[in-house]
C-alpha cells in the first residue's frame, strides 16, 4: 500500500513537471520555441533544472563617484534631471541624465522605450541597476532596470538575485533578469512547491541536508546566503549520489550476474616465463597488480579492471603475464591500441617475450595486406594464433577468435564505449577485460568516469632508473641547448627534438619542424652525427624506417612531431628538447618526457618557450620542472583544464553535471560514493519501503540518460 501511494504521488508530480513551458505565464508558444532552440528547455522540469550560475547582491547601493570599469553590474539611487529623444530613424534613442550627491551618469535606451519615457519624471527618486561602461570619458548605462524608490520600498525583494545562463539571441528578445525571475515565479506558483523527495530521510539526517522543496526554491530564490549554500550542497550531493548509484550498481550486478572464464591453472607458460625468461625483478607494485588480476580471472566472474601506470612503470609486462594466464588455460588473448605505431611497438615488445616460449603472436592493423589477412583470420578462428595485437581492425566483425579469454585495451580513453563493447562479443561468454592507460587519472575523475571498474595502480618505477631532470629555458638560449645536446651525443647518447607543427603557420608563431630541420642539419653538419625526421604526414613505411634507424642508433638525433608521444622505446635516448613547449598540454609534455629516462644514464627534458607566457602556460612549465610524478601532474592538469577536456567530449557525457564540480566538490563526491555503496550493500535492488524514492528517481534518470538499465 505504501509503495503504491508513493508511486501515485510521484507520477502525479512527474506529470506536472512534463508539461510544456508554453502553458506558463509569460512564455507562450513563441517564447517556448525560442527557449527550446536556444537552451533545450521544453518542459517545467527543464526550466526547474535551469539553475542560476551566479547571484547579485541587491542589498548594496553604490555612489556614482564609486563607479569603476570593473565590468560588473551595480545599483544606484538618484534622480533624473534631463530626458531627451535624440537621433533619427533607426538610430533614435532615449537618453536621461541620472544624478546623485556625488556625480552624474547617462542612461540610454535604444529600443522599446515608450513605457520607460512615460515612467520617467524629475520629481521621483529612482533605483537603477545595470552595467556602467566608459564612453567619451563619461559613464553610461544602457537599458538599466529602473523603478521608483517608493516601488522598491513596497516590495519584499530578494537581496540575492539569480542570474541565469542565457544566449545573445534570448537577451535580444527581451529575456532580462526581471523576465527570468517572473517566469521562475510563475513556475513555482503552478507547481506549488510540491516536488517529490528523492533522498531518504536517513541520508538527509546523516548529512544534514535540506529537503527537496527547500533546496529547489532556494537555488532559484535564495532567502539567505546560508540557505543558498545548503541548497547547492543538497543538489550537488544528489547529482553525485545518483551517478555513483548507477556506476556501483553496474559493477555489483556484473560481479553477481555476468560469468567469466575461469583461469584455474598457473601453468607452463607462466612459470617458465616468470622463473627463467623474465629479464628483471618485478616491482612490488607490479606484483600487487598481478595478484589482483589473478584473483579476478579465477573467480568465475568477468574481470573489468582499469590498470593505471605512469610512463615507464611496466604495464606491458603485466599485460603479457596476464595473457600467459589465459594461454595456460587454453584461451587466446588480444591487445588493441589506438594507433598503428603503438600497436607495432606492443607487438615487437610482446614478440620478444613470446618467441622463446613458442607462442604464436600476430599483428593486425589497417595496413595488413589482404592476402595476409585471410590467412590470419583462418588461423585465428582455428586457434593457431594465441595472441593477436592490433588496432581498431581487431574490432571488425570478420575477426573471429576460436576462444578469446582476455582482451586488453591500451590507451583506452581513445576508444569509444561502443568500440570497447565489441570486444565483449568476441566470445559466447565475454572475455576478461583489462583496460590500460599511461595517462594517470586523478582519483575524483576515476570515481566519476570509471566508477564501475575495479582500479589497479602501478605507482612505482623499476629500480635503477634515475629521475629525468627537467629544465625550463627560453628560445634565446637555443644555441646553448644545441651545444649541450652535441656534448651528450659525443658521449654516445641519442636525442629527440620535438616540434608542435609540421609547417609554418600564419596564425600560430610556434617553432615548426620543416624549417628548423634545416637549421639543425646546419648546426650538426661538421659532426659525425646523423639526423632523422618523423612526422604524421609521412607514409607509414617511411615512419617505420626512420624509427628503426633511430632505434638501431643509425641516426643519433630524431627531429619529430608528437608521433613519438607514445610507443617509442629507445633506452639510449637521454635528451628530449621540446620546442614551443607552451603549445603542449601537461599530459602531452609528461608523455613526451617519458620517451627518455629508459636507460641507466642520466636523462634530460628541456622545455623551451618564448619569454612571454600566459599564467596557465607558466604553471605547466613549473609543474613539469617540480615533479616527475604523473599522478601529481594529472591533478594539476585537471584543475587547469577540467574533466571534459581531459577525457574528450565523446567520453564525458556522463560528466555533465548541472551544479557539481568534481574538482571543487571532491569531498562531497567521496561521501556520495560511500553512501551509495552503503545503500546498495543492504538493499541492492532498492526494494525496501524507505528506498522507493531512490528506486523511482534512479529508474527515471537511467531512462532519460540511456546510461544503463538493470532494475525493472
N, C-alpha and C positions, 0 to 999 in steps of 0.2 A: 504493500500500500504506500509506504513512504517513498519507494523508488518511483512509482507511477506518478505520485503528486509532484515530485521533483522534476520529472521529465515533462509533465504538462506545463509547469511554470516555466521551465527552461525553453520549451518550444514556443510558448506564447511570447516570451521576451525576445527569442531569436526571430520570430515572425515580424515583430515590430521593427527590429534592427535591420531587417532585409528590405524594408520599404524604400522606394525610390526617393531621393532627396528633392525631386520636383514638387513633392507634397509639402515641403517645409515652407513656412512663411519667409518671404524674402528671396526665394530661389526661383521656382517656376521652371517651365520647360527649357527656356533658352539658357538660363544660368546653369541648369543641371547638365545640359550637353557640354557647356564650356568647362565645368569642373571635371567632368568625366574625361574630356580630351586633354586638359592641362595637367591634372593631378591624379587621374584614375579614381576619382571619388564618385560613386554612383548610388550608394545606399547610406542609410542612417549610420550603420556600423562603420563604414569607411570614414564618414565625417567624424564620428566619435573618436576614431583612432588616428585622426589627423591632429597630432599633438603640436602645441606651440614649440618653437625652437629657442625662444628667449622671452624674457618678460621685462616690461618697462616699469620703473618705479614712478608712478604718477603722484606720489606724495611730495615730491621735491619740486620747488619753483626756483628758476634762475632769474638773475637780473640781466638786463641787456648788456651791461658792462662786463659780465662774466662769460659772454659768448666767445668760444674759440673754434678754430677749424679742426674739430675732432671727428667729424662725420657721424655725430651722434644726435638722436632726437632729444629735444629739450622742451620744457614747459615754462611759459612766461605769463605774468599778469600785467595788464596795462590798458591804455585807451587808444582808440582810433582817432587820429587828428585830421587826416585828409583821406578822401576817397575819390578815385577818378577812373574813367574808362579811357584807355589810350590805344593807339594803333588803329589800323583799318582792316576791314575784311577778315581774313583768316588769322591775321596777326593781332586781332583785337584782344585786349586783356583788361582785367580789373586789377588796380593797384590800391594799396592802402598803406598809410604811414602809421606805424604802431609804436607808442612811446610808453616808457615807464620813467621813474625818477632818475635813472642812470643813463638814458640814451634813447635812440630810436632805430628801428629797422623797417624794411619794406616787406609787405605781404603782397603776393601776386597770385591771381587765378587766371588760367589760360582758357578754360572751357567750363561750361555748365555752371556759371557763377551768378545767374539771375537771383536765385534764392539767397545766396550769400549777400548780394547787393542790397536786398530788401531788409536783411537782418542787421547790417552794419549801421551804427549811428555813433555820433561823437559824445553822447551822454553816458552810455554804459561803460562799465569796466568789463574786459573780456579775458578769458583764459584761452591761450592759443598753444597748440602743440605741433611741432614739426622739426625738420632738419635744416638748420641755417647753412647757407652757402655764401662764400665771399664773392661778390661780383662788383667790378669797378670800385674796389676798396670799401664796399658797403655790404653789410649782411642782409640777405634776402631769404625769406621762407616761402617756398612755392606750395600752394594748396594745403595750408595748415588746417588741422582740425580746430574748430573755433566754437566757443559757447560763452554766454554771458556768465559773469561771476555769480549772479543770482541763480542761474540754471544749475551751475556746479554745486552751489551750497545746498540746493534742494535734493541733489542726488546722493544716494549711498553708493559711491563708486569704488571699484577695486583699486587699491593702491598699487598692486602688481597686475599690470595689464598684459595679456598674452599677445605675442607676435607670431603669426602662423607662416609656415612655408608657403610661398606663392610663386607666381611667374610674372614676367613682364606683361604678358597679354592680360592676365587677370587684373593687374594693377591698372592697366589702361582702361579696362572695362568696369572700373569702379569698385574693385574689391579692396577697400581700405580697412584699417584696423577696426573702425567702427562697424563696417558691414560684416566682417568676420565675427565680431562679438555679437551682433544682432542675430546672425544665423545660428551660432552656437547656443545662444539663449533660447531660441526657438526650438532647437533640438532637445535641450534639457526639459523644456516645458512639455513637449509632446511625449517624451519617453518617461517623464515623471520620476526620474532617479530611481528606476525600478530595474536595475541591472542585476542579473543573477551572479551570485558569488562563485568564483572559480577556484578558490583555495579553501581547504578545510580549516575549520576554526582552530584546530590544534596547531596547525602550522602558523597561522596568523598570531596566535598567542605566544608560541615559542619564539617567534622572531619580532614580536611587537609590530605587526603590520596592520595598517588601517584597512577597513573593509572596502569592497569594490566600489560602492557608490561614493564614498568619501574620496577615494583615490581619483576616480574619473572626474568628479566635479572640481576638485582642487587642482587637477592638472590643467584644466581649462580656465577656471576662475579661482585662483588661489586666495584663500581668506587670510593667509599669513605666510611668511617665509617658512615657518616650521611645518605648516600643513602642506606647502608645496614640496618640501623635501621629503615628507612622509609619503606623499602621493607618488613622487618619482621613484622612491625606493621600492614601494609596493609593486608598481607596474613593471619596473626593471626586473625585479625578482621573478615576477610571473612569466615574463618572456624567457628568462634563462631557465626557470624551473621546467617549463613545458618542452623546451628544446632538449634538456637533459633527460626528461622522461622518455622522449622518443628515442634518443640515442641509447640509453641504458636498456630500455625495453627491447630494442632491436638486438642488442648484444646478448642479453639474458635469454631471449627467445631462441637466438641462433644456437646458443650453447645447449639449450634444452631440447630443441627440435631437429636441428639440421645435423644429420650424421656426417661423420668424417671417416676417411680411410684410416685404418689403424696400422701404424708403422711399429709393429711389435718388436722387430728384431734390430739389434745393433750388430751388423754382420761384417762380412769380409771386406767390403769396400771401405766402410767407415774405419774399422780397426786398422787395416793396412795403411790407409792414408794417414790416420791420426798418429800412429806409432812409428811408421817407417819413412813416410814421404814428406809429411809436413815440415817445411824448412825452418820453422822458427817456433818459439813458445808462444801460445796464445796469451793475450792479456786476461786479467781477471774479469773485465767487462765482457770480453768475447765469450769466455767460458760460461758466464752467468746467462747470457742471451741464448747460447746453445742449449743450456739446460731448460730454459723457458720454452724454447721451440720443441725440444724433445718431449717435454711434458704435454704440450698441446697435441702433437701428432700421434701419441699413443693413447689418447683419452677417448677416442671414438667420436669426438665432436670436431666439426670442421674448424681448423685454425683460421683466424683472421687477425693477423698481427702486423703492426707497424714497427719497422726497425729504423730507428734514428741513429745516425752516427756522423760525427764530424768528418771533414775531409781527411782522408788518410787513416781513418780509425780501424779499417779492416773489415768492412761489411761484406766484401766479395768473398772472403774466405769463410765467413759464417754462412753465407748463402750456399757455397759449394758443399760444406759439411752437411747442411740441411738437405741438399739434393742427394747426398750419399745415403741418408736415412731412407729416402724414397726408393732409391735403387736397390738397397739391401732388402726391401720388402716387395720387390717385383714391380715397382711402379716407375713411370717416366717422370721427368722433371723438365720445367721450362723456365727461361728467364727472358722477359721482354724489357726493352729500353726505348726511350722516345726518339733517339737519333741513330743513324747508321754508324757514326763514329763511335758512339758509346756502346752500341751492340757489338761492333767488331772488337772493341777494347775488352769487353767482358768475354767474348768468345775466345780471344787469344789468351787471356788470363786463365780462364777455366780449362782451356785445352791443355795448358802446361801441367795442370794438376790431374786431368782426366786420362791423358795418354798413358802414363806409367801404370794406371790401373786397368788399362784395356777398355775404357769406357768409350762408347761411340757417341761423339758430340758433334752437332752440325749447326750451321748458321743459316738463317732465313731472313732476308731483307727485301726491300723493294728492288734492289739491283740484282737479286739472284736470277740467273738465266732460266728461261722456260724449261729447257731440257733438264737442267739440274733440279728444278722444282718438282717435276713429275717423279723423278727417281727418289727425291727426298720425301715427297708425300707418301709414296708407296712404302718406303722403309719405316716412316714414322707410324703409319697405320698398322704395319706389320710388327711393330715393337722392336725393330732392329736399332733404331735411333733411340738412345736412352735419355739424352739431354738435348733439347732444342733451344738455342739462343736466337733472339731476333728482335725485330721492330714491330710496329703495328701489323705487319704482314702475318704474324702468327695468329692474330685475332680473326683472320678471314675464315668463313665457314668451311672452305675446302681443306683447311688444315685440320686433319683428324688424327687424334692420338689413339694408340692402342689402349693405354691405361694411364692417363695422366694423374699423378698423385700430389704434385706440388707445383704451384705456379708462383714465380717471383716477379714482381713488377718493380723496376728500378725507376727512380725519379718519378714516383707515381703521381705527383701533382701535375705532371704534363699529360696525363691521360684523363679523359672524361669518365664520369661514373659509368655510363653505358658501355664504354670500351672495356673498362675493368670487369664489368659484369659478364662480358663474353667469355672470359676465362672460366667462369663458374660452369658454363655449359659444355666444357670440353670433356666431361665425363658424366656418366649417369649419376654417380654421387659426386658432388662438387669437389674439386681438388682443394687441398690446403692452400691458403693464400698468405704470402709474405710480401708486404709492400715496403719498399726501402726509400729512404731519402737521405741525401748528403747535405740537405739544407736543414739544419736544426730548427725545430719548430718550438716556439715558446709554449709553456705548459697551458696557458689560457687558450691559445689557438688550437692546441691538440685536443683540449677538452670540448671545444665547440665544434670543430670541423671533423675531428677523428674520434669523437667520444664513444662511438660504437665499436672501436677497435681496441685490442689489447696492445699496449705500447712497451717496446723494449728499447733501451738506450745503451749504446756503446759510448761511454763518456771518458775513455782514456785512450791515449795514442800508444802504439807499440813502443817498447823500450828502446833506448839508444837514439831516438830522434831528437835532434836539437830544435828548439822553437825557432821558427823563421823570424829574423829581425826585420821589422817593417819601418821604413823611413819615409817621411813626407818631405818632398823637396819641390822646388819651383822650376819652371821652364828655363829661367835664366841660368840655371846650373846644369843644363843638359850636357855640355861638353865635359864637365867634371864626372858626371854619371857615366858617360861613354868611356872615359879613361878607366873608371872603376870596373866596368864590365870587361874591358880589354885585359885588365890585370887578373881578373878571375878566369877568363878564358886561357890565359897563359899558364894558369895552374892546372889546366886540363879539364876545367868545368865547361858547362854549356849554359846558355841564357835564352830567355824569351823577352821580346819587346812586343807589347800588345797595344793596339790602337782601337778606338771605338768606331771609326768609319773606314770604308774602303777607299772612297774617292772624296775629293774636296767638296764640302757642302757650302752653298752660298748662304745658307741660313745659320748653320752651326759652325762657330770658329773653333773647331777642335782639331787636334793633330790627326792627320789622315795617313793611311798606310802606304798608298802608292807613291806619293811624293817623298815621304820620309824614307822609304825603302832605298831610294836612290842616294839620299844623303848618308844613310848608314853604310851603304856599299862604299861610298867615297871615303868615309872615315876609316873603314877597315881594309882599304884596298891594298895597302902595303904590309898586310899581316897574312899569316898562313890560314886565317880562319875563313871558313865557308859560311855563306848566309843563305837561308831558305825563306820562303814566304808561303803562308797558308791563309786563305780567306774563304768565305762562304760562297763566292761566285765561281770558284774553281770547280771543275768536274771531280766527281768522287775519286776516280783513279789518280788524278793529279794530286789531290789532297793526301791520299794514302801514300803515294810515292814520296812526297815531301816529308810526311810524318815519319815514314820508315827511315829516311836518310838521317833525320834528327835523332831518332831512337838509336840508330846504329853509330851515332857520332860521326857520320859523314859530313854533316853540317853542324856547326857549333853554335850558331845564332839563328833563332827562328823568329821572324817578324810575322805577326799574326793578328787576326781579329779574334773575337771571343769564341771562335770554333774550337779553341783549345781549352775552353772553360771546364769541360768535363771529358773524361775518357782518355786523357793523355798521361802516361806514367813513364817518366824518364828520370830515374834516380840520380843521374849525373848532372841534371839541370839544377843550378844553385842560385840563379838570379832571375827575378821576374820584374821587369820595368813596365809599369802601366802608364802610358801617356794619357793626358787629359783624364786623369783618374776621377775628377769631379763629375765626369759624364756617366760613371757607373754607380749602380746601387750597392749597398753594403753586402748583400748576399752574393752578388756577382764578384765584387772585389775579393771576398773571402774564398769563393770558389777558385778564382784565378790564382790567388796566393797558394792554394792547395796543390798547384802543379809543381811547386818547388818544396824543398824540405823533405824529400822522399828518400834521400841517401844519408850517409853518416856525416857529410860535410856541413859546415855552417852555411845556411841559405839566407837570401835577402829578397825582400819585396820592396821595390821603390815606387812610391806613388808620386807621380809628377803632375803638378797642376799649375794654372796661372795663379798669380799672387792674389788677385781679387776673387773671392769666393763667397757664395751665399752662406748664410748661417748654417743651413742644413748640410751643405757640402763640407763645411769645416768640421761639423760634428762627425760626419762619416770618416773623414781623414783621421781625426783624433781618436775615434773608436778603434780603427784599424791599427793604429800605432800602439794603442794602450793594451790590446788583448789579442790573443790567438784563439780564444775560446769561442767556438761557433755559436754556442747557446747564449752567451752574453751579447754577442753581435746580433743574434736574431731578436733578442729583446729590444735592443736599440732600434733595429730596423722596423719592428712592429710599432714602436712609438712614433717613428718618423713617417711611416707610410700607411699605417693602418692595415687591417687584416685583408680587405678586399684586394689591395694591390699586391700583397704577398702571395695570395692564393690564386689570383687570376679571376676574372669575372665569372667564367663558367664554373668555377669551383666554389664560389662564395654565395650562392643563392640562399643557402641555409643560414648565412651570417647576417642577413638583412634585418637588423633589429630596429624597432621604432624608437626606442629610448636607450636601451642598454649599450654600453661601450665596454668591450671585453678587456680593454687596457685599464680604463679608469675604474671599472666595476669588477675587477678580478676577484676580490674577496667575496663579493656577492655571488659570482659565478661558482666558486668553490662551495659556498653554502648551499646554493640551489642544487648542485650535483649531489651533495651529501643527503639533503632532504629527499630528493627524488629517489636515491638509492634506498633509503630507509623505507619509503612508502612502498616501493616495488618489492622489497625483500619480504615485507609482511603481507602484501596483497598484490601479487604480480598482475592479475587480470582486473584489478580495481573493482572487485565485486562487493566489497563491504559498503554498507549504507553511508558511512562517513566519507567514502571516496567517490560517490556517484557524481559529484560536481567535477572532480578531476577527470573521471571517465568520459563524461559528456563533452567537456571542453577539449580533451585530448583527441577524441574522435573527430570533433568539428575541425580542429586545427590540422589534423592529418589529411582530412578530406579536402580542405582548402589548399594545402601546400602540395599535396600529392607526394609527400616525402616518403611515407612508408605506412603500411597498414597491417595491424595484427589483430586487434580486438574487434569483434563484430557486434 
